[in-house]
């Protein structure tokens, strides 16, 4: 279970990709920690009442909504 990274590492392995080549989307802090522990890039989309929680700064990007994800952000994250 999260925040252990096993679920992310297993999924990357099943997809035959390196975790460093993956992008996770998470709405919870334990999920964010799991994704980062798996060495994945992570976009956090927390619930509105958690947006100001400084712990979400662990994410590579924090969005208010998935609708904010666009090709420019993908390019930025892909270059990290």
Helices and strands as residue ranges (DSSP letters): H 6-14, G 19-21, E 23-26, H 29-37, E 41-44, G 48-50, G 54-58, E 61-62, G 66-68, H 71-78
